[in-house]
């Protein structure tokens, strides 16, 4: 019964993520381009919030998941209580520190940090409560609240501000309240299934769990979380300071649309995570190597198929939209960051292999490399060479290539596993050749017709050639099943 419930929750989880992406893409195409500077400000506040909230958590949510299975019901509740208590204490300390820092003349103008702090506090509790909901296998509603409410509230706030129904300060307050609403609803939902009895006596808890183990694990989890935030959100922090808030808005549009490419990979990585873990625990490296090659090739096929459609049709699509003039500047960003996503997909589940192995700490080194490269290249391209917003995307791409290459090299050195083979190279050549051929075909008089014929032709040619040459096992299997079903 619990397995059926878990599967049902997983299906809801997937659907909610897809719905969230659709809402985000629609808002990005039709609403946010109307004021890219305003979008840049909100994304800047978001980025600061996501830097602050791992600091407020200090690994408490990951520690909750790690240590809960070892405890009885009473101490499970005590561990949850301790996590809540630690967030409150650390938040008070961080707020006091921010207040002191605000008096330093060189660090004046911290209004966006103060806007971000309450959001970060709500995010910390939301993350903790989501982890507790995951433990009791109730992930669908928390995922809905966390994914959908911000994606609905920001466009509404955006429109109210654009049409002068509210002021900027009121819009930020409304945005903070939207996260407060998630926190309140999540608290009510969680208390239906999990009833913590709050007290401050944690002595018996740390008789069951070693304080040293708890804090060591929490600090490692904190370092990983903060490193990931800096690695993947550093652009939204640097662009407003180095270029402008409007440029940050333009970049944000590119990030949102390019990120849609990664949706299939997210599901595949989640599905194969326990399988990878099992292969590694049983030292079944030969099977893991086969699966590594198979999934890397499949993900590259899916990513390249979608990227080809974007590359060939994005300009024609934008020309059909009422916001096309403001969207056109985002096209180079979308193409560069889209290729970034394709590189990440095409190298398969290298991060998962490292995470579930005894070498999991290497992820911190890889993330540190990514941060240093990204920040260094951004400073070099923008401050020294005076390049524009596209330079930020190029810096991100180059950093991600090195990041993935470092993980590939490490995996090969430690496990002798490699995701590429001769058939992978053939898949790459098919996509490059097809893309070049379709791209140089003449355009039609109508943007819609050009979009439809180029994208359709690219899809048909790539799928047909890959199927006929039997280069991707899953594609051959799926098409054969469809053919057998239709006979």
C-alpha positions as CSV (number, residue, x, y, z in Angstrom):
1,X,0.0,0.0,0.0
2,X,2.8,2.4,1.0
3,X,4.5,1.7,-2.4
4,X,1.3,2.6,-4.3
5,X,1.0,5.8,-2.3
6,X,4.7,6.7,-2.9
7,X,4.2,6.1,-6.7
8,X,1.1,8.3,-6.7
9,X,3.0,11.0,-4.9
10,X,5.8,10.7,-7.4
11,X,3.4,11.1,-10.3
12,X,1.9,14.2,-8.7
13,X,5.4,15.5,-8.0
14,X,6.3,15.2,-11.7
15,X,3.0,16.8,-13.0
16,X,3.4,19.7,-10.6
17,X,6.9,20.4,-11.8
18,X,5.8,20.4,-15.4
19,X,2.9,22.8,-14.6
20,X,5.3,25.1,-12.8
21,X,7.6,25.2,-15.8
22,X,4.7,26.0,-18.2
23,X,3.5,28.8,-16.0
24,X,7.0,30.2,-15.8
25,X,7.5,30.0,-19.5
26,X,4.2,31.7,-20.3
27,X,5.0,34.5,-17.8
28,X,8.5,34.9,-19.3
29,X,7.1,35.2,-22.8
30,X,4.1,37.5,-22.3
31,X,4.5,39.4,-19.0
32,X,8.1,39.9,-17.8
33,X,9.5,41.4,-21.0
34,X,7.3,44.5,-20.4
35,X,9.7,45.7,-17.7
36,X,13.0,43.9,-17.8
37,X,14.5,46.2,-15.2
38,X,11.8,45.3,-12.7
39,X,12.3,41.6,-13.5
40,X,16.0,42.1,-12.9
41,X,15.3,43.6,-9.4
42,X,13.1,40.7,-8.4
43,X,15.6,38.2,-9.6
44,X,18.3,40.0,-7.7
45,X,16.2,39.8,-4.5
46,X,15.6,36.1,-5.2
47,X,19.3,35.5,-5.7
48,X,20.2,37.1,-2.3
49,X,17.4,35.1,-0.6
50,X,18.8,31.9,-2.0
51,X,22.3,32.8,-0.7
52,X,21.0,33.6,2.7
53,X,18.7,30.6,3.3
54,X,21.4,27.9,3.3
55,X,23.1,30.0,5.9
56,X,20.0,30.1,8.1
57,X,19.6,26.3,7.6
58,X,23.2,25.3,8.2
59,X,22.4,21.8,6.8
60,X,19.5,21.2,9.2
61,X,17.1,19.9,6.5
62,X,19.7,17.4,5.1
63,X,20.6,16.3,8.6
64,X,16.9,15.7,9.3
65,X,16.7,13.3,6.4
66,X,20.0,11.6,7.3
67,X,19.4,11.0,11.0
68,X,15.7,10.5,11.2
69,X,15.7,6.8,10.1
70,X,18.0,5.9,13.0
71,X,15.6,7.3,15.7
72,X,12.3,6.3,17.4
73,X,9.2,8.4,17.1
74,X,9.9,10.5,20.2
75,X,13.4,11.4,19.1
76,X,12.3,12.0,15.5
77,X,10.1,14.8,16.9
78,X,13.0,16.1,19.0
79,X,15.2,16.2,16.0
80,X,12.6,18.2,14.0
81,X,12.2,20.5,17.0
82,X,15.9,21.0,17.2
83,X,16.0,21.9,13.5
84,X,13.3,24.5,13.9
85,X,15.1,25.9,17.0
86,X,18.5,26.1,15.2
87,X,16.9,28.1,12.3
88,X,15.4,30.6,14.7
89,X,18.7,31.1,16.6
90,X,20.8,31.4,13.5
91,X,18.3,33.8,11.9
92,X,18.4,36.1,14.9
93,X,22.2,36.0,14.8
94,X,22.3,36.7,11.0
95,X,19.8,39.6,11.3
96,X,21.8,41.2,14.0
97,X,25.0,40.8,11.9
98,X,23.2,42.5,8.9
99,X,22.1,45.3,11.2
100,X,25.7,45.9,12.4
101,X,27.1,45.7,8.8
102,X,24.6,48.3,7.6
103,X,26.5,50.9,9.7
104,X,29.7,50.3,7.8
105,X,30.0,53.2,5.3
106,X,31.4,51.0,2.5
107,X,28.4,48.7,2.8
108,X,25.6,51.2,2.6
109,X,22.6,50.5,0.4
110,X,21.5,47.2,1.7
111,X,17.8,47.6,1.1
112,X,17.6,44.6,-1.2
113,X,19.3,42.4,1.4
114,X,16.6,43.5,3.9
115,X,13.9,42.7,1.4
116,X,15.5,39.3,0.8
117,X,16.0,38.3,4.5
118,X,12.3,37.5,5.3
119,X,12.0,35.5,2.1
120,X,15.2,33.6,3.1
121,X,13.7,32.9,6.5
122,X,10.5,31.5,5.0
123,X,12.6,29.5,2.4
124,X,14.6,27.9,5.3
125,X,11.4,26.7,7.0
126,X,9.8,25.7,3.8
127,X,12.8,23.6,2.9
128,X,12.8,22.0,6.4
129,X,9.1,21.2,6.3
130,X,9.4,19.8,2.7
131,X,12.1,17.4,3.9
132,X,9.9,16.3,6.8
133,X,7.0,15.8,4.3
134,X,9.3,13.7,2.2
135,X,10.2,11.5,5.2
136,X,6.5,10.8,5.8
137,X,5.9,10.4,2.0
138,X,3.7,13.4,1.6
139,X,5.5,15.4,-1.2
140,X,2.7,16.3,-3.6
141,X,1.0,19.2,-1.7
142,X,4.3,20.7,-0.5
143,X,5.7,20.6,-4.0
144,X,2.5,22.2,-5.3
145,X,2.7,25.0,-2.8
146,X,6.4,25.7,-3.3
147,X,6.4,25.5,-7.1
148,X,3.1,27.0,-8.1
149,X,2.4,29.8,-5.6
150,X,5.6,31.9,-6.4
151,X,5.1,31.3,-10.2
152,X,1.5,32.6,-9.9
153,X,2.1,35.4,-7.4
154,X,5.0,37.1,-9.2
155,X,3.2,37.6,-12.5
156,X,0.2,39.0,-10.7
157,X,2.3,41.3,-8.6
158,X,4.2,42.3,-11.8
159,X,1.0,43.3,-13.6
160,X,-0.4,45.2,-10.6
161,X,2.8,47.2,-10.5
162,X,3.0,47.7,-14.2
163,X,-0.5,49.2,-14.2
164,X,0.2,51.3,-11.1
165,X,-2.3,49.6,-8.8
166,X,0.6,49.2,-6.2
167,X,3.9,50.9,-5.6
168,X,7.3,49.1,-5.8
169,X,7.6,48.8,-2.0
170,X,4.1,47.3,-1.8
171,X,5.0,44.9,-4.6
172,X,8.0,43.6,-2.6
173,X,5.8,43.3,0.5
174,X,3.3,41.3,-1.5
175,X,6.1,39.0,-2.8
176,X,7.3,38.4,0.8
177,X,3.7,37.7,1.9
178,X,3.4,35.0,-0.9
179,X,6.3,33.1,0.7
180,X,4.7,33.6,4.1
181,X,1.5,32.1,2.7
182,X,3.4,29.0,1.5
183,X,5.0,28.7,5.0
184,X,1.5,29.0,6.7
185,X,-0.2,26.5,4.4
186,X,2.7,24.1,4.6
187,X,2.7,24.2,8.4
188,X,-1.1,23.5,8.5
189,X,-0.7,20.6,6.0
190,X,2.3,19.1,7.8
191,X,0.7,19.2,11.2
192,X,-2.2,17.0,9.9
193,X,0.3,14.1,9.5
194,X,3.1,15.0,11.8
195,X,2.5,16.6,15.3
196,X,5.7,17.8,16.8
197,X,5.7,18.5,20.6
198,X,7.9,21.5,21.0
199,X,10.3,21.7,24.0
200,X,13.9,22.7,24.4
201,X,15.2,19.6,26.1
202,X,17.5,18.0,23.5
203,X,19.8,16.1,25.9
204,X,18.2,12.7,25.2
205,X,18.4,13.4,21.4
206,X,22.2,13.8,21.5
207,X,22.4,10.6,23.5
208,X,20.9,8.9,20.4
209,X,22.8,10.9,17.8
210,X,26.4,12.0,18.3
211,X,26.7,15.8,18.4
212,X,30.0,15.5,16.5
213,X,28.4,13.4,13.7
214,X,25.4,15.7,13.5
215,X,27.4,18.9,13.2
216,X,30.0,17.4,10.9
217,X,27.3,16.2,8.5
218,X,25.4,19.5,8.8
219,X,28.5,21.6,8.0
220,X,29.3,19.4,5.0
221,X,25.7,19.6,3.7
222,X,25.8,23.4,4.3
223,X,29.0,23.8,2.3
224,X,27.5,21.8,-0.5
225,X,24.2,23.8,-0.5
226,X,25.9,27.2,-0.3
227,X,28.4,26.1,-3.0
228,X,25.6,25.0,-5.3
229,X,23.8,28.3,-4.8
230,X,26.9,30.4,-5.6
231,X,27.7,28.2,-8.5
232,X,24.3,28.3,-10.2
233,X,23.0,31.7,-9.0
234,X,26.1,33.8,-9.1
235,X,25.2,35.4,-12.4
236,X,22.0,37.0,-10.9
237,X,24.2,38.5,-8.1
238,X,27.0,39.8,-10.4
239,X,25.0,41.2,-13.4
240,X,23.2,44.0,-11.5
241,X,26.6,45.2,-10.0
242,X,28.6,44.8,-13.2
243,X,26.1,45.8,-15.8
244,X,22.5,46.8,-14.9
245,X,19.2,45.5,-13.5
246,X,17.7,45.5,-17.0
247,X,20.5,43.2,-18.2
248,X,19.7,41.0,-15.2
249,X,16.1,40.8,-16.4
250,X,17.2,40.0,-20.0
251,X,19.5,37.2,-18.6
252,X,16.7,35.9,-16.4
253,X,14.4,35.4,-19.5
254,X,17.2,33.4,-21.2
255,X,17.8,31.3,-18.1
256,X,14.1,30.5,-17.7
257,X,13.6,29.4,-21.3
258,X,16.9,27.5,-21.6
259,X,16.2,25.7,-18.3
260,X,13.0,24.2,-19.8
261,X,15.4,22.0,-21.8
262,X,16.5,20.2,-18.6
263,X,13.0,19.0,-17.6
264,X,13.5,15.4,-19.1
265,X,16.9,15.1,-17.5
266,X,15.5,16.0,-14.0
267,X,13.1,13.1,-14.2
268,X,15.7,10.6,-15.5
269,X,18.2,11.5,-12.8
270,X,15.6,11.1,-10.1
271,X,14.5,7.7,-11.6
272,X,18.1,6.3,-11.9
273,X,19.5,7.7,-8.5
274,X,18.6,4.5,-6.5
275,X,19.8,2.3,-9.4
276,X,23.2,4.0,-9.5
277,X,23.4,3.8,-5.7
278,X,22.7,0.1,-5.9
279,X,25.3,-0.6,-8.6
280,X,27.9,1.2,-6.6
281,X,27.1,-0.6,-3.3
282,X,27.3,-4.0,-5.1
283,X,30.5,-2.9,-7.0
284,X,28.7,-3.7,-10.3
285,X,30.7,-1.4,-12.4
286,X,30.3,-3.2,-15.7
287,X,26.5,-2.8,-15.6
288,X,26.9,0.8,-14.4
289,X,29.2,1.6,-17.3
290,X,26.6,0.2,-19.8
291,X,23.8,2.2,-18.2
292,X,26.1,5.3,-18.0
293,X,26.7,5.2,-21.8
294,X,23.0,4.3,-22.6
295,X,21.5,7.2,-20.5
296,X,24.1,9.8,-21.6
297,X,23.3,9.0,-25.2
298,X,19.5,9.1,-24.6
299,X,19.7,12.4,-22.7
300,X,21.9,13.9,-25.4
301,X,19.4,12.8,-28.0
302,X,16.4,14.4,-26.2
303,X,18.4,17.6,-25.4
304,X,19.7,17.9,-28.9
305,X,16.3,17.3,-30.4
306,X,14.8,20.1,-28.3
307,X,17.8,22.4,-28.7
308,X,17.6,22.0,-32.5
309,X,14.0,23.2,-32.4
310,X,14.9,26.2,-30.3
311,X,17.9,27.1,-32.5
312,X,15.8,26.9,-35.7
313,X,12.6,28.3,-34.5
314,X,13.1,30.7,-31.6
315,X,13.4,33.9,-33.7
316,X,10.3,33.0,-35.8
317,X,8.4,32.2,-32.6
318,X,9.3,35.5,-30.9
319,X,8.3,37.4,-34.0
320,X,4.8,36.1,-33.6
321,X,4.5,37.4,-30.0
322,X,3.3,40.9,-28.9
323,X,6.5,41.2,-26.8
324,X,8.9,40.3,-29.6
325,X,10.8,43.5,-29.6
326,X,11.8,43.1,-26.0
327,X,12.4,39.3,-26.3
328,X,14.8,39.5,-29.3
329,X,17.8,40.6,-27.1
330,X,17.4,37.4,-25.1
331,X,17.9,35.0,-28.1
332,X,21.8,34.8,-27.8
333,X,21.4,34.2,-24.1
334,X,18.9,31.4,-24.7
335,X,21.1,29.7,-27.4
336,X,24.3,29.9,-25.3
337,X,22.6,28.7,-22.0
338,X,20.6,26.1,-23.9
339,X,23.9,24.7,-25.2
340,X,25.1,24.8,-21.6
341,X,22.1,22.6,-20.6
342,X,22.8,20.3,-23.5
343,X,26.4,19.7,-22.4
344,X,25.2,19.0,-18.8
345,X,22.6,16.5,-20.1
346,X,25.0,14.9,-22.6
347,X,27.5,14.0,-19.9
348,X,24.9,11.9,-18.1
349,X,24.6,11.2,-14.4
350,X,28.2,11.9,-13.5
351,X,27.2,14.0,-10.5
352,X,25.0,11.1,-9.1
353,X,27.9,8.6,-9.6
354,X,30.2,10.8,-7.4
355,X,27.4,11.6,-4.9
356,X,26.6,7.9,-4.2
357,X,30.2,6.7,-4.1
358,X,32.8,7.0,-1.3
359,X,34.3,9.9,-3.1
360,X,31.2,12.1,-2.6
361,X,33.4,15.0,-1.1
362,X,34.8,15.6,-4.6
363,X,31.5,17.3,-5.5
364,X,32.6,20.2,-3.2
365,X,35.9,20.5,-5.1
366,X,34.1,20.4,-8.5
367,X,31.6,23.1,-7.3
368,X,34.5,25.3,-6.0
369,X,36.1,25.0,-9.5
370,X,32.8,26.1,-11.1
371,X,32.5,29.1,-8.7
372,X,36.0,30.3,-9.2
373,X,35.8,29.9,-13.0
374,X,32.4,31.6,-13.3
375,X,33.3,34.6,-11.2
376,X,36.8,34.9,-12.7
377,X,35.5,34.7,-16.3
378,X,32.7,37.2,-15.6
379,X,35.1,39.7,-14.2
380,X,37.5,39.2,-17.1
381,X,34.9,39.5,-19.9
382,X,32.9,42.4,-18.4
383,X,35.4,44.5,-16.5
384,X,38.5,43.9,-18.7
385,X,37.2,43.4,-22.2
386,X,33.9,45.4,-21.7
387,X,31.8,42.6,-23.3
388,X,28.0,42.7,-22.9
389,X,25.4,40.4,-21.3
390,X,26.3,37.6,-23.8
391,X,29.7,37.3,-22.1
392,X,28.0,36.2,-18.8
393,X,26.3,33.3,-20.7
394,X,29.6,32.4,-22.4
395,X,31.4,32.4,-19.0
396,X,28.7,30.2,-17.6
397,X,29.0,27.8,-20.6
398,X,32.8,27.6,-20.3
399,X,32.6,27.1,-16.6
400,X,30.1,24.3,-17.0
401,X,32.2,22.5,-19.7
402,X,35.2,22.5,-17.3
403,X,33.0,21.5,-14.4
404,X,31.6,18.5,-16.3
405,X,35.1,17.6,-17.8
406,X,36.6,17.6,-14.2
407,X,33.8,15.1,-13.1
408,X,34.2,12.9,-16.2
409,X,38.0,12.8,-15.6
410,X,37.6,12.0,-11.9
411,X,35.0,9.2,-12.6
412,X,37.3,7.6,-15.3
413,X,40.3,7.8,-13.0
414,X,38.5,6.2,-10.0
415,X,36.0,3.8,-11.7
416,X,37.2,3.5,-15.4
417,X,33.7,4.6,-16.4
418,X,33.1,6.7,-19.5
419,X,29.8,7.9,-21.0
420,X,30.9,8.2,-24.7
421,X,31.4,5.6,-27.4
422,X,31.6,5.4,-31.2
423,X,27.8,5.4,-31.6
424,X,27.5,8.6,-29.4
425,X,29.8,10.3,-31.9
426,X,27.5,9.2,-34.7
427,X,24.5,10.7,-32.9
428,X,26.4,14.0,-32.5
429,X,27.3,14.0,-36.3
430,X,23.6,13.3,-37.2
431,X,22.4,16.3,-35.2
432,X,25.1,18.7,-36.4
433,X,24.6,17.7,-40.1
434,X,20.8,18.0,-39.9
435,X,20.9,21.3,-38.0
436,X,23.2,22.8,-40.7
437,X,21.1,21.5,-43.6
438,X,17.8,22.7,-42.2
439,X,19.2,26.1,-41.0
440,X,20.4,27.0,-44.5
441,X,17.1,26.1,-46.2
442,X,15.2,29.2,-47.5
443,X,12.7,31.0,-45.3
444,X,9.1,31.3,-46.3
445,X,7.2,34.6,-46.5
446,X,5.2,33.8,-43.3
447,X,6.9,33.5,-39.9
448,X,4.5,30.8,-38.7
449,X,5.0,28.7,-41.8
450,X,8.8,29.0,-41.5
451,X,8.7,28.0,-37.9
452,X,6.5,25.0,-38.6
453,X,8.3,23.6,-41.6
454,X,11.9,24.0,-40.2
455,X,11.1,22.6,-36.8
456,X,9.0,19.8,-38.2
457,X,11.6,18.8,-40.8
458,X,14.4,18.9,-38.1
459,X,12.4,16.6,-35.8
460,X,11.5,14.2,-38.6
461,X,15.0,13.9,-40.0
462,X,16.7,13.4,-36.7
463,X,14.3,10.8,-35.4
464,X,14.2,9.0,-38.7
465,X,18.0,8.8,-39.1
466,X,18.6,7.9,-35.4
467,X,16.0,5.2,-35.7
468,X,17.2,3.7,-39.0
469,X,20.8,3.6,-37.8
470,X,19.7,2.2,-34.4
471,X,21.9,4.6,-32.6
472,X,19.8,5.1,-29.4
473,X,18.4,1.9,-27.9
474,X,15.4,3.5,-26.2
475,X,14.3,5.4,-29.4
476,X,14.4,2.2,-31.4
477,X,12.4,0.4,-28.7
478,X,9.7,3.2,-28.4
479,X,9.2,3.5,-32.2
480,X,9.0,-0.3,-32.6
481,X,6.3,-0.4,-29.9
482,X,4.3,2.4,-31.6
483,X,4.6,0.6,-35.0
484,X,3.5,-2.7,-33.4
485,X,0.6,-1.0,-31.7
486,X,-0.7,0.7,-34.9
487,X,-0.5,-2.4,-37.1
